[in-house]
Amino acid sequence: MPLAEARLSTFLAADANNSASDSDDAPEAFLSGKVDDAHAKYNLRHLVDGVTTNAAEVKVFKRLLEFVSLPPSLADGIAASMTKAALAEASFVSSDPAVLEKLGGEAGRAQAPLMPQSFDQLLWLGLDAGTLEKLRPYVTLLPTAATMVNINTAPKEVIAAMVDGLDLARAARLVQARQRKPFKALPGDFIDVLGQAQPQWDTSRLTVESEFFEVKGRLRYEDNIIEQRHLVQRQPGGSDVQVLQQSRFSGMDRGAEGVTPP
C-alpha cells in the first residue's frame, strides 16, 4: 500500500524526543512514498546475452510494446543500442580483436552509447522523455538478467507478453484471480484459472517471489519537493535489504502541472 501524502508533523508528533512538532512556527511539509515490486516489470537486461542480442527476448519485448500501444520497432532499436554498449564495454577488457571489429573499429566504439545502469538512463539510448514515461509502468533495468516476472504484481500487459499465446483478456482474468487469492505455485495455479492449452502454457518466465524493489519517497513544502528513489535487493533470510542504486530530484513540484517528476 502506498503512503498517501500526509503532514510531516504527524510523524514528528509520534517521536517523543522531537519538539519540532510542538512549535507553531514549524513548516507545513508533506511526506509521501511507495514501494514497487521491480519484478512486476519486464527487465530490459534480458535483451542482451553477453555481447549478443537475444532474438527471443526481442520478440517478447515487441509483444509488450504492442500491448501498451507503442511501436514494436522500438525493441529493435533498444536491443541494438544495448548490444553496442555491451560490445564497447567488452572491447576494453577483451584481447580478442573480433570484439572491436563487431563495433566497427575504434570509430564504432567511440560512437557506442554507455550501458544504462538505471531506467532513467535509457535516455542515453536515444529514447525521448515521453516514450520513457510510457514505458515506466511496464519496464525496468535490473543489475542482473537472472530475473522473472511476478505474476502476483505484474500488470496484465507484462503477463501477456511473458507467456506466448496469452492475450490481454486472459491475462486480465489472472489479475482478477490473484486479487481474490494470490498465486502460490506455478504452473498449477495458472492452469486452475485458464485451463490447459495446446501447446501447454509456458510459465517458466513467471514466478511468485520477488527480490528487487523500487522505493520512492517524496517531501513537499509548498511548491518545492525533494524526491528520492532507491533500488533495493532483498537479502537471504528476507529481513534485510541492500541499496543498489539511488537518485534524487529537488525543485518545483512539476507534478502539479501534469508533468511526472523524474
ChimeraX commands (.cxc) that place a marker at each C-alpha (Angstrom):
marker #1 position 0.00,0.00,0.00 radius 0.5
marker #1 position 1.42,3.45,-0.88 radius 0.5
marker #1 position 1.89,6.10,1.76 radius 0.5
marker #1 position -0.55,8.82,0.75 radius 0.5
marker #1 position 0.61,12.39,1.25 radius 0.5
marker #1 position 0.43,13.20,4.97 radius 0.5
marker #1 position 1.60,16.11,7.10 radius 0.5
marker #1 position 5.17,15.70,8.30 radius 0.5
marker #1 position 4.07,16.97,11.73 radius 0.5
marker #1 position 2.03,13.77,12.07 radius 0.5
marker #1 position 5.22,11.72,12.00 radius 0.5
marker #1 position 7.17,14.15,14.19 radius 0.5
marker #1 position 4.44,14.04,16.84 radius 0.5
marker #1 position 4.98,10.30,17.18 radius 0.5
marker #1 position 8.57,10.95,18.31 radius 0.5
marker #1 position 8.54,11.89,21.98 radius 0.5
marker #1 position 12.10,13.25,21.72 radius 0.5
marker #1 position 11.29,15.64,18.87 radius 0.5
marker #1 position 9.93,19.04,19.90 radius 0.5
marker #1 position 9.69,20.42,16.35 radius 0.5
marker #1 position 6.05,19.41,16.08 radius 0.5
marker #1 position 5.18,21.49,19.17 radius 0.5
marker #1 position 6.23,24.74,17.57 radius 0.5
marker #1 position 3.67,26.92,15.85 radius 0.5
marker #1 position 6.45,28.03,13.52 radius 0.5
marker #1 position 7.13,24.51,12.24 radius 0.5
marker #1 position 6.90,24.39,8.42 radius 0.5
marker #1 position 3.86,22.64,6.99 radius 0.5
marker #1 position 5.53,19.96,4.91 radius 0.5
marker #1 position 4.06,16.76,3.49 radius 0.5
marker #1 position 5.54,13.29,3.16 radius 0.5
marker #1 position 4.52,10.52,0.74 radius 0.5
marker #1 position 6.03,7.39,-0.75 radius 0.5
marker #1 position 5.58,3.87,-2.03 radius 0.5
marker #1 position 7.35,0.60,-2.69 radius 0.5
marker #1 position 7.00,-1.05,-6.10 radius 0.5
marker #1 position 7.91,-4.62,-6.98 radius 0.5
marker #1 position 10.57,-4.44,-9.71 radius 0.5
marker #1 position 9.59,-7.99,-10.72 radius 0.5
marker #1 position 6.25,-6.60,-11.89 radius 0.5
marker #1 position 8.04,-5.18,-14.92 radius 0.5
marker #1 position 9.97,-6.51,-17.91 radius 0.5
marker #1 position 13.73,-6.41,-17.29 radius 0.5
marker #1 position 15.47,-4.94,-20.34 radius 0.5
marker #1 position 18.67,-6.66,-19.27 radius 0.5
marker #1 position 17.27,-9.77,-21.00 radius 0.5
marker #1 position 17.70,-8.18,-24.43 radius 0.5
marker #1 position 21.46,-8.79,-24.42 radius 0.5
marker #1 position 23.10,-12.14,-23.80 radius 0.5
marker #1 position 26.75,-11.35,-23.15 radius 0.5
marker #1 position 27.63,-9.28,-26.21 radius 0.5
marker #1 position 24.91,-10.68,-28.46 radius 0.5
marker #1 position 21.33,-9.57,-29.00 radius 0.5
marker #1 position 18.87,-12.13,-27.62 radius 0.5
marker #1 position 16.43,-12.51,-30.53 radius 0.5
marker #1 position 13.88,-14.47,-28.47 radius 0.5
marker #1 position 13.75,-11.70,-25.87 radius 0.5
marker #1 position 13.35,-9.05,-28.56 radius 0.5
marker #1 position 10.17,-10.88,-29.64 radius 0.5
marker #1 position 8.90,-10.84,-26.05 radius 0.5
marker #1 position 9.59,-7.12,-25.77 radius 0.5
marker #1 position 7.85,-6.49,-29.09 radius 0.5
marker #1 position 4.71,-8.21,-27.77 radius 0.5
marker #1 position 4.81,-5.98,-24.71 radius 0.5
marker #1 position 5.18,-2.85,-26.83 radius 0.5
marker #1 position 2.17,-3.87,-28.91 radius 0.5
marker #1 position 0.10,-4.37,-25.77 radius 0.5
marker #1 position 0.96,-0.86,-24.48 radius 0.5
marker #1 position 0.36,0.79,-27.89 radius 0.5
marker #1 position 3.99,1.58,-28.69 radius 0.5
marker #1 position 5.72,0.70,-31.98 radius 0.5
marker #1 position 7.28,-2.79,-31.84 radius 0.5
marker #1 position 10.23,-1.50,-33.86 radius 0.5
marker #1 position 11.33,0.28,-30.70 radius 0.5
marker #1 position 12.52,-3.11,-29.39 radius 0.5
marker #1 position 14.98,-3.50,-32.25 radius 0.5
marker #1 position 16.49,-0.06,-31.62 radius 0.5
marker #1 position 16.85,-0.53,-27.85 radius 0.5
marker #1 position 18.32,-4.02,-28.25 radius 0.5
marker #1 position 20.80,-2.83,-30.89 radius 0.5
marker #1 position 21.95,0.08,-28.73 radius 0.5
marker #1 position 22.35,-2.10,-25.63 radius 0.5
marker #1 position 24.30,-4.66,-27.65 radius 0.5
marker #1 position 26.68,-1.94,-28.90 radius 0.5
marker #1 position 27.11,-0.72,-25.33 radius 0.5
marker #1 position 27.90,-4.27,-24.17 radius 0.5
marker #1 position 30.41,-4.73,-27.00 radius 0.5
marker #1 position 32.08,-1.43,-26.16 radius 0.5
marker #1 position 32.46,-2.49,-22.53 radius 0.5
marker #1 position 33.85,-5.88,-23.56 radius 0.5
marker #1 position 36.31,-4.37,-26.03 radius 0.5
marker #1 position 38.17,-2.61,-23.20 radius 0.5
marker #1 position 38.76,-5.83,-21.26 radius 0.5
marker #1 position 38.98,-8.41,-24.05 radius 0.5
marker #1 position 42.12,-9.20,-26.02 radius 0.5
marker #1 position 40.02,-10.64,-28.85 radius 0.5
marker #1 position 40.20,-8.22,-31.83 radius 0.5
marker #1 position 36.91,-9.65,-33.15 radius 0.5
marker #1 position 35.03,-7.85,-30.38 radius 0.5
marker #1 position 36.26,-4.47,-31.58 radius 0.5
marker #1 position 35.63,-5.45,-35.19 radius 0.5
marker #1 position 31.96,-6.10,-34.44 radius 0.5
marker #1 position 31.71,-2.49,-33.32 radius 0.5
marker #1 position 33.30,-1.20,-36.50 radius 0.5
marker #1 position 36.70,-0.50,-35.02 radius 0.5
marker #1 position 37.76,2.45,-32.91 radius 0.5
marker #1 position 35.33,4.78,-34.67 radius 0.5
marker #1 position 32.41,2.48,-33.87 radius 0.5
marker #1 position 33.46,2.18,-30.25 radius 0.5
marker #1 position 33.66,5.95,-29.92 radius 0.5
marker #1 position 30.06,6.24,-31.12 radius 0.5
marker #1 position 28.68,3.41,-28.98 radius 0.5
marker #1 position 26.40,4.50,-26.11 radius 0.5
marker #1 position 27.21,3.90,-22.48 radius 0.5
marker #1 position 25.40,0.95,-20.94 radius 0.5
marker #1 position 22.49,2.28,-18.83 radius 0.5
marker #1 position 22.53,1.23,-15.19 radius 0.5
marker #1 position 19.06,2.51,-14.28 radius 0.5
marker #1 position 15.75,3.05,-16.02 radius 0.5
marker #1 position 16.12,6.82,-16.36 radius 0.5
marker #1 position 19.48,6.36,-18.06 radius 0.5
marker #1 position 17.69,4.74,-21.01 radius 0.5
marker #1 position 17.70,8.29,-22.37 radius 0.5
marker #1 position 21.32,7.52,-23.29 radius 0.5
marker #1 position 19.99,5.14,-25.95 radius 0.5
marker #1 position 18.15,7.90,-27.76 radius 0.5
marker #1 position 14.71,7.49,-26.17 radius 0.5
marker #1 position 12.74,10.69,-25.67 radius 0.5
marker #1 position 11.26,11.58,-22.28 radius 0.5
marker #1 position 7.69,10.96,-23.44 radius 0.5
marker #1 position 8.41,7.40,-24.57 radius 0.5
marker #1 position 10.33,6.75,-21.36 radius 0.5
marker #1 position 7.32,7.74,-19.24 radius 0.5
marker #1 position 5.03,5.48,-21.29 radius 0.5
marker #1 position 7.42,2.58,-20.65 radius 0.5
marker #1 position 7.94,3.28,-16.93 radius 0.5
marker #1 position 4.95,1.24,-15.63 radius 0.5
marker #1 position 6.00,-1.82,-17.63 radius 0.5
marker #1 position 9.80,-1.83,-17.97 radius 0.5
marker #1 position 12.77,-1.80,-15.61 radius 0.5
marker #1 position 16.53,-2.28,-15.78 radius 0.5
marker #1 position 17.91,-4.52,-13.05 radius 0.5
marker #1 position 21.56,-5.37,-12.31 radius 0.5
marker #1 position 21.14,-8.96,-13.49 radius 0.5
marker #1 position 19.25,-10.76,-16.24 radius 0.5
marker #1 position 18.51,-13.68,-13.90 radius 0.5
marker #1 position 15.06,-12.36,-13.01 radius 0.5
marker #1 position 11.48,-13.36,-13.74 radius 0.5
marker #1 position 8.14,-11.56,-13.66 radius 0.5
marker #1 position 6.00,-11.91,-10.53 radius 0.5
marker #1 position 2.51,-12.95,-11.59 radius 0.5
marker #1 position 1.08,-11.56,-8.33 radius 0.5
marker #1 position 2.18,-7.97,-9.03 radius 0.5
marker #1 position 2.69,-7.56,-12.79 radius 0.5
marker #1 position 0.09,-5.72,-14.91 radius 0.5
marker #1 position -1.84,-7.74,-17.48 radius 0.5
marker #1 position 0.26,-6.35,-20.34 radius 0.5
marker #1 position 3.50,-7.70,-18.89 radius 0.5
marker #1 position 2.00,-11.09,-18.01 radius 0.5
marker #1 position 0.60,-11.47,-21.53 radius 0.5
marker #1 position 3.99,-10.63,-23.05 radius 0.5
marker #1 position 5.76,-13.23,-20.90 radius 0.5
marker #1 position 3.57,-16.17,-21.94 radius 0.5
marker #1 position 3.48,-16.97,-25.64 radius 0.5
marker #1 position -0.09,-17.22,-26.92 radius 0.5
marker #1 position -1.63,-15.40,-23.96 radius 0.5
marker #1 position -3.86,-12.45,-24.83 radius 0.5
marker #1 position -4.82,-9.44,-22.72 radius 0.5
marker #1 position -8.29,-10.76,-21.91 radius 0.5
marker #1 position -6.97,-13.96,-20.33 radius 0.5
marker #1 position -4.15,-12.05,-18.62 radius 0.5
marker #1 position -6.84,-9.84,-17.09 radius 0.5
marker #1 position -8.54,-12.98,-15.74 radius 0.5
marker #1 position -5.28,-13.89,-14.00 radius 0.5
marker #1 position -5.10,-10.42,-12.43 radius 0.5
marker #1 position -8.68,-10.76,-11.17 radius 0.5
marker #1 position -7.96,-14.22,-9.78 radius 0.5
marker #1 position -4.90,-13.10,-7.81 radius 0.5
marker #1 position -6.92,-10.32,-6.16 radius 0.5
marker #1 position -9.12,-12.98,-4.61 radius 0.5
marker #1 position -6.29,-15.36,-3.82 radius 0.5
marker #1 position -2.59,-14.77,-4.62 radius 0.5
marker #1 position -0.86,-17.40,-6.73 radius 0.5
marker #1 position 1.37,-19.73,-4.71 radius 0.5
marker #1 position 2.56,-22.32,-7.22 radius 0.5
marker #1 position 3.16,-22.35,-10.98 radius 0.5
marker #1 position 2.05,-23.67,-13.36 radius 0.5
marker #1 position -0.65,-25.29,-11.20 radius 0.5
marker #1 position -2.46,-22.11,-10.09 radius 0.5
marker #1 position -2.12,-20.66,-13.60 radius 0.5
marker #1 position -3.83,-23.70,-15.16 radius 0.5
marker #1 position -6.55,-23.68,-12.49 radius 0.5
marker #1 position -7.59,-20.23,-13.76 radius 0.5
marker #1 position -7.17,-20.61,-17.52 radius 0.5
marker #1 position -7.27,-24.36,-18.03 radius 0.5
marker #1 position -4.96,-26.43,-20.21 radius 0.5
marker #1 position -3.78,-25.23,-23.61 radius 0.5
marker #1 position -2.30,-26.79,-26.73 radius 0.5
marker #1 position 0.61,-26.34,-26.74 radius 0.5
marker #1 position 0.77,-26.14,-22.95 radius 0.5
marker #1 position 1.23,-22.78,-21.30 radius 0.5
marker #1 position 4.90,-21.97,-20.75 radius 0.5
marker #1 position 5.07,-20.21,-17.37 radius 0.5
marker #1 position 8.84,-20.57,-16.99 radius 0.5
marker #1 position 9.21,-16.76,-17.19 radius 0.5
marker #1 position 6.82,-16.21,-14.28 radius 0.5
marker #1 position 7.37,-16.51,-10.54 radius 0.5
marker #1 position 5.57,-15.86,-7.25 radius 0.5
marker #1 position 8.64,-14.43,-5.48 radius 0.5
marker #1 position 10.45,-11.09,-5.68 radius 0.5
marker #1 position 13.97,-9.97,-4.88 radius 0.5
marker #1 position 14.24,-6.38,-6.22 radius 0.5
marker #1 position 12.09,-3.43,-5.18 radius 0.5
marker #1 position 11.87,0.25,-6.13 radius 0.5
marker #1 position 11.38,2.58,-3.15 radius 0.5
marker #1 position 10.21,6.14,-3.67 radius 0.5
marker #1 position 9.97,8.89,-1.03 radius 0.5
marker #1 position 8.74,12.45,-1.55 radius 0.5
marker #1 position 8.82,15.50,0.71 radius 0.5
marker #1 position 6.81,18.57,-0.35 radius 0.5
marker #1 position 6.84,22.06,1.14 radius 0.5
marker #1 position 4.51,24.44,-0.71 radius 0.5
marker #1 position 5.60,24.07,-4.38 radius 0.5
marker #1 position 9.07,22.68,-3.59 radius 0.5
marker #1 position 9.80,18.97,-3.50 radius 0.5
marker #1 position 12.61,16.60,-2.69 radius 0.5
marker #1 position 12.19,13.14,-4.17 radius 0.5
marker #1 position 14.42,10.12,-3.73 radius 0.5
marker #1 position 14.29,6.77,-5.47 radius 0.5
marker #1 position 16.16,3.64,-4.44 radius 0.5
marker #1 position 16.55,0.22,-5.99 radius 0.5
marker #1 position 16.94,-2.32,-3.20 radius 0.5
marker #1 position 17.57,-6.05,-3.14 radius 0.5
marker #1 position 16.12,-8.36,-0.53 radius 0.5
marker #1 position 18.91,-10.29,1.19 radius 0.5
marker #1 position 18.78,-14.02,2.07 radius 0.5
marker #1 position 16.55,-14.53,5.06 radius 0.5
marker #1 position 14.15,-11.79,3.99 radius 0.5
marker #1 position 14.69,-9.36,6.89 radius 0.5
marker #1 position 17.36,-7.09,5.35 radius 0.5
marker #1 position 17.74,-5.22,2.08 radius 0.5
marker #1 position 20.74,-3.76,0.28 radius 0.5
marker #1 position 20.54,-0.42,-1.54 radius 0.5
marker #1 position 21.90,-0.91,-5.06 radius 0.5
marker #1 position 21.05,2.42,-6.71 radius 0.5
marker #1 position 19.69,5.76,-5.60 radius 0.5
marker #1 position 18.75,9.01,-7.27 radius 0.5
marker #1 position 17.49,12.35,-6.02 radius 0.5
marker #1 position 15.49,15.18,-7.51 radius 0.5
marker #1 position 14.78,18.55,-5.94 radius 0.5
marker #1 position 12.96,21.53,-7.39 radius 0.5
marker #1 position 9.49,22.77,-8.18 radius 0.5
marker #1 position 6.52,20.43,-7.99 radius 0.5
marker #1 position 6.04,19.82,-11.69 radius 0.5
marker #1 position 3.53,17.09,-10.95 radius 0.5
marker #1 position 1.04,19.83,-10.16 radius 0.5
marker #1 position 1.30,20.93,-13.77 radius 0.5
marker #1 position 0.52,17.48,-15.10 radius 0.5
marker #1 position 4.15,16.50,-15.59 radius 0.5
marker #1 position 5.50,13.50,-13.71 radius 0.5
marker #1 position 8.71,14.40,-11.83 radius 0.5
marker #1 position 11.78,12.34,-12.89 radius 0.5
marker link #1:1,2 radius 0.2
marker link #1:2,3 radius 0.2
marker link #1:3,4 radius 0.2
marker link #1:4,5 radius 0.2
marker link #1:5,6 radius 0.2
marker link #1:6,7 radius 0.2
marker link #1:7,8 radius 0.2
marker link #1:8,9 radius 0.2
marker link #1:9,10 radius 0.2
marker link #1:10,11 radius 0.2
marker link #1:11,12 radius 0.2
marker link #1:12,13 radius 0.2
marker link #1:13,14 radius 0.2
marker link #1:14,15 radius 0.2
marker link #1:15,16 radius 0.2
marker link #1:16,17 radius 0.2
marker link #1:17,18 radius 0.2
marker link #1:18,19 radius 0.2
marker link #1:19,20 radius 0.2
marker link #1:20,21 radius 0.2
marker link #1:21,22 radius 0.2
marker link #1:22,23 radius 0.2
marker link #1:23,24 radius 0.2
marker link #1:24,25 radius 0.2
marker link #1:25,26 radius 0.2
marker link #1:26,27 radius 0.2
marker link #1:27,28 radius 0.2
marker link #1:28,29 radius 0.2
marker link #1:29,30 radius 0.2
marker link #1:30,31 radius 0.2
marker link #1:31,32 radius 0.2
marker link #1:32,33 radius 0.2
marker link #1:33,34 radius 0.2
marker link #1:34,35 radius 0.2
marker link #1:35,36 radius 0.2
marker link #1:36,37 radius 0.2
marker link #1:37,38 radius 0.2
marker link #1:38,39 radius 0.2
marker link #1:39,40 radius 0.2
marker link #1:40,41 radius 0.2
marker link #1:41,42 radius 0.2
marker link #1:42,43 radius 0.2
marker link #1:43,44 radius 0.2
marker link #1:44,45 radius 0.2
marker link #1:45,46 radius 0.2
marker link #1:46,47 radius 0.2
marker link #1:47,48 radius 0.2
marker link #1:48,49 radius 0.2
marker link #1:49,50 radius 0.2
marker link #1:50,51 radius 0.2
marker link #1:51,52 radius 0.2
marker link #1:52,53 radius 0.2
marker link #1:53,54 radius 0.2
marker link #1:54,55 radius 0.2
marker link #1:55,56 radius 0.2
marker link #1:56,57 radius 0.2
marker link #1:57,58 radius 0.2
marker link #1:58,59 radius 0.2
marker link #1:59,60 radius 0.2
marker link #1:60,61 radius 0.2
marker link #1:61,62 radius 0.2
marker link #1:62,63 radius 0.2
marker link #1:63,64 radius 0.2
marker link #1:64,65 radius 0.2
marker link #1:65,66 radius 0.2
marker link #1:66,67 radius 0.2
marker link #1:67,68 radius 0.2
marker link #1:68,69 radius 0.2
marker link #1:69,70 radius 0.2
marker link #1:70,71 radius 0.2
marker link #1:71,72 radius 0.2
marker link #1:72,73 radius 0.2
marker link #1:73,74 radius 0.2
marker link #1:74,75 radius 0.2
marker link #1:75,76 radius 0.2
marker link #1:76,77 radius 0.2
marker link #1:77,78 radius 0.2
marker link #1:78,79 radius 0.2
marker link #1:79,80 radius 0.2
marker link #1:80,81 radius 0.2
marker link #1:81,82 radius 0.2
marker link #1:82,83 radius 0.2
marker link #1:83,84 radius 0.2
marker link #1:84,85 radius 0.2
marker link #1:85,86 radius 0.2
marker link #1:86,87 radius 0.2
marker link #1:87,88 radius 0.2
marker link #1:88,89 radius 0.2
marker link #1:89,90 radius 0.2
marker link #1:90,91 radius 0.2
marker link #1:91,92 radius 0.2
marker link #1:92,93 radius 0.2
marker link #1:93,94 radius 0.2
marker link #1:94,95 radius 0.2
marker link #1:95,96 radius 0.2
marker link #1:96,97 radius 0.2
marker link #1:97,98 radius 0.2
marker link #1:98,99 radius 0.2
marker link #1:99,100 radius 0.2
marker link #1:100,101 radius 0.2
marker link #1:101,102 radius 0.2
marker link #1:102,103 radius 0.2
marker link #1:103,104 radius 0.2
marker link #1:104,105 radius 0.2
marker link #1:105,106 radius 0.2
marker link #1:106,107 radius 0.2
marker link #1:107,108 radius 0.2
marker link #1:108,109 radius 0.2
marker link #1:109,110 radius 0.2
marker link #1:110,111 radius 0.2
marker link #1:111,112 radius 0.2
marker link #1:112,113 radius 0.2
marker link #1:113,114 radius 0.2
marker link #1:114,115 radius 0.2
marker link #1:115,116 radius 0.2
marker link #1:116,117 radius 0.2
marker link #1:117,118 radius 0.2
marker link #1:118,119 radius 0.2
marker link #1:119,120 radius 0.2
marker link #1:120,121 radius 0.2
marker link #1:121,122 radius 0.2
marker link #1:122,123 radius 0.2
marker link #1:123,124 radius 0.2
marker link #1:124,125 radius 0.2
marker link #1:125,126 radius 0.2
marker link #1:126,127 radius 0.2
marker link #1:127,128 radius 0.2
marker link #1:128,129 radius 0.2
marker link #1:129,130 radius 0.2
marker link #1:130,131 radius 0.2
marker link #1:131,132 radius 0.2
marker link #1:132,133 radius 0.2
marker link #1:133,134 radius 0.2
marker link #1:134,135 radius 0.2
marker link #1:135,136 radius 0.2
marker link #1:136,137 radius 0.2
marker link #1:137,138 radius 0.2
marker link #1:138,139 radius 0.2
marker link #1:139,140 radius 0.2
marker link #1:140,141 radius 0.2
marker link #1:141,142 radius 0.2
marker link #1:142,143 radius 0.2
marker link #1:143,144 radius 0.2
marker link #1:144,145 radius 0.2
marker link #1:145,146 radius 0.2
marker link #1:146,147 radius 0.2
marker link #1:147,148 radius 0.2
marker link #1:148,149 radius 0.2
marker link #1:149,150 radius 0.2
marker link #1:150,151 radius 0.2
marker link #1:151,152 radius 0.2
marker link #1:152,153 radius 0.2
marker link #1:153,154 radius 0.2
marker link #1:154,155 radius 0.2
marker link #1:155,156 radius 0.2
marker link #1:156,157 radius 0.2
marker link #1:157,158 radius 0.2
marker link #1:158,159 radius 0.2
marker link #1:159,160 radius 0.2
marker link #1:160,161 radius 0.2
marker link #1:161,162 radius 0.2
marker link #1:162,163 radius 0.2
marker link #1:163,164 radius 0.2
marker link #1:164,165 radius 0.2
marker link #1:165,166 radius 0.2
marker link #1:166,167 radius 0.2
marker link #1:167,168 radius 0.2
marker link #1:168,169 radius 0.2
marker link #1:169,170 radius 0.2
marker link #1:170,171 radius 0.2
marker link #1:171,172 radius 0.2
marker link #1:172,173 radius 0.2
marker link #1:173,174 radius 0.2
marker link #1:174,175 radius 0.2
marker link #1:175,176 radius 0.2
marker link #1:176,177 radius 0.2
marker link #1:177,178 radius 0.2
marker link #1:178,179 radius 0.2
marker link #1:179,180 radius 0.2
marker link #1:180,181 radius 0.2
marker link #1:181,182 radius 0.2
marker link #1:182,183 radius 0.2
marker link #1:183,184 radius 0.2
marker link #1:184,185 radius 0.2
marker link #1:185,186 radius 0.2
marker link #1:186,187 radius 0.2
marker link #1:187,188 radius 0.2
marker link #1:188,189 radius 0.2
marker link #1:189,190 radius 0.2
marker link #1:190,191 radius 0.2
marker link #1:191,192 radius 0.2
marker link #1:192,193 radius 0.2
marker link #1:193,194 radius 0.2
marker link #1:194,195 radius 0.2
marker link #1:195,196 radius 0.2
marker link #1:196,197 radius 0.2
marker link #1:197,198 radius 0.2
marker link #1:198,199 radius 0.2
marker link #1:199,200 radius 0.2
marker link #1:200,201 radius 0.2
marker link #1:201,202 radius 0.2
marker link #1:202,203 radius 0.2
marker link #1:203,204 radius 0.2
marker link #1:204,205 radius 0.2
marker link #1:205,206 radius 0.2
marker link #1:206,207 radius 0.2
marker link #1:207,208 radius 0.2
marker link #1:208,209 radius 0.2
marker link #1:209,210 radius 0.2
marker link #1:210,211 radius 0.2
marker link #1:211,212 radius 0.2
marker link #1:212,213 radius 0.2
marker link #1:213,214 radius 0.2
marker link #1:214,215 radius 0.2
marker link #1:215,216 radius 0.2
marker link #1:216,217 radius 0.2
marker link #1:217,218 radius 0.2
marker link #1:218,219 radius 0.2
marker link #1:219,220 radius 0.2
marker link #1:220,221 radius 0.2
marker link #1:221,222 radius 0.2
marker link #1:222,223 radius 0.2
marker link #1:223,224 radius 0.2
marker link #1:224,225 radius 0.2
marker link #1:225,226 radius 0.2
marker link #1:226,227 radius 0.2
marker link #1:227,228 radius 0.2
marker link #1:228,229 radius 0.2
marker link #1:229,230 radius 0.2
marker link #1:230,231 radius 0.2
marker link #1:231,232 radius 0.2
marker link #1:232,233 radius 0.2
marker link #1:233,234 radius 0.2
marker link #1:234,235 radius 0.2
marker link #1:235,236 radius 0.2
marker link #1:236,237 radius 0.2
marker link #1:237,238 radius 0.2
marker link #1:238,239 radius 0.2
marker link #1:239,240 radius 0.2
marker link #1:240,241 radius 0.2
marker link #1:241,242 radius 0.2
marker link #1:242,243 radius 0.2
marker link #1:243,244 radius 0.2
marker link #1:244,245 radius 0.2
marker link #1:245,246 radius 0.2
marker link #1:246,247 radius 0.2
marker link #1:247,248 radius 0.2
marker link #1:248,249 radius 0.2
marker link #1:249,250 radius 0.2
marker link #1:250,251 radius 0.2
marker link #1:251,252 radius 0.2
marker link #1:252,253 radius 0.2
marker link #1:253,254 radius 0.2
marker link #1:254,255 radius 0.2
marker link #1:255,256 radius 0.2
marker link #1:256,257 radius 0.2
marker link #1:257,258 radius 0.2
marker link #1:258,259 radius 0.2
marker link #1:259,260 radius 0.2
marker link #1:260,261 radius 0.2
marker link #1:261,262 radius 0.2
view
